Amino acid sequence: MLFQFDMRTENPFADRFAEGWQQKGKSRNGEENAKTSEKAHQTSARSDDAEKFDKALEINDLRMFVSLLTSQALIEPFDEPMHPWAEDPKTIGALAGTQLAILASTVKAEDSNIKDEIREAGAIGPLIDFLESDQQDRVQSAVVALSFLTTDCSDNAQAVHALGGLPLLMQHVETDLTPMRAAILTTCRNMYAESDELCMNFIKLGGVEVLVRELALSTRDVAKDVADMQLEAILNILDLIEGVDGKPNEKYASKFVEAGAIDHLETVYRLSEDEEVKQSADTALQALGSSRLVE
């Protein structure tokens, strides 16, 4: 293997927005469950779906949560945001999607199979359907949930692709929300890490250009977490170049060169004060065969 990074486990920017769900999802039956249950009660007219949600929350019934994903029963606004950037759920359906995202983001030793259990309960298809919704709370709930469900879970990543998730995710990658783009690209990376076929599908959908643009945007960003953004962008590029077998793919590398990745990587290398970012940029430049790196 050419690269020395553990690119399968690095996910710095995604980890940042994961903290939002983890703070809210302290336990299966704890404070956050009480809050979501309260909101299920506060429908304009008490609905059967609200009753079902309460029951599902009480016994942690994944299949019931999945069955509620289609619900349009309204809930009252939350007093405080549930997540750093995703819209709060406005319906029982979006609330059920949020609960699945919380469960997927707070995996503990005793719940090590929860991501598989959520898939087996039938959640992947309805969450992908959320991506076609005109309701942003549904779209964003799905984006976050799928990023967690596909991380370190090959079966879920393959299921998302098999059910048509990749092109639908790519339709939302132009969003102005940086962490939403990061979540989308995390899910895409989790898919294209599975096979050369999925790499090619991602590339055909404009994936190389999207990754290079994300890197370019990070070089112009002055946010305090810019190093995380840059590292995430570079690792996503490296994962695609390296391919499934861990060997550099010249065909993929040439596409990044054509898309202008070298100039942006050199900029990051020169200007970044973060050693891990500089090292990853150096590695990417070597993978792209650049001889222009300024020491």
Stockholm file with secondary structure:
# STOCKHOLM 1.0

chainA/1-295         MLFQFDMRTENPFADRFAEGWQQKGKSRNGEENAKTSEKAHQTSARSDDAEKFDKALEINDLRMFVSLLTSQALIEPFDEPMHPWAEDPKTIGALAGTQLAILASTVKAEDSNIKDEIREAGAIGPLIDFLESDQQDRVQSAVVALSFLTTDCSDNAQAVHALGGLPLLMQHVETDLTPMRAAILTTCRNMYAESDELCMNFIKLGGVEVLVRELALSTRDVAKDVADMQLEAILNILDLIEGVDGKPNEKYASKFVEAGAIDHLETVYRLSEDEEVKQSADTALQALGSSRLVE
#=GR chainA/1-295 SS CCCCSCTTTCCHHHHHHHHHHHHHCSCTTSHHHHHHHHHHHCCSSCCHHHHHHHHHHHHTCHHHHHHGGGCCCBCCCCSSCSSSSSCCCCBHHHHHHHHHHHHHHSCCGGGTTHHHHHHHTTCHHHHHHHTTCSCHHHHHHHHHHHHHHHTTCHHHHHHHHHTTHHHHHHTTTTCSCHHHHHHHHHHHHHHHTSCHHHHHHHHHTTHHHHHHHHHHHHHHCCCTTHHHHHHHHHHHHHHHHHTTTTSCCHHHHHHHHHTTHHHHHHHHHHHCCCHHHHHHHHHHHHHTTCCCCCC
#=GC SS_cons         CCCCSCTTTCCHHHHHHHHHHHHHCSCTTSHHHHHHHHHHHCCSSCCHHHHHHHHHHHHTCHHHHHHGGGCCCBCCCCSSCSSSSSCCCCBHHHHHHHHHHHHHHSCCGGGTTHHHHHHHTTCHHHHHHHTTCSCHHHHHHHHHHHHHHHTTCHHHHHHHHHTTHHHHHHTTTTCSCHHHHHHHHHHHHHHHTSCHHHHHHHHHTTHHHHHHHHHHHHHHCCCTTHHHHHHHHHHHHHHHHHTTTTSCCHHHHHHHHHTTHHHHHHHHHHHCCCHHHHHHHHHHHHHTTCCCCCC
//
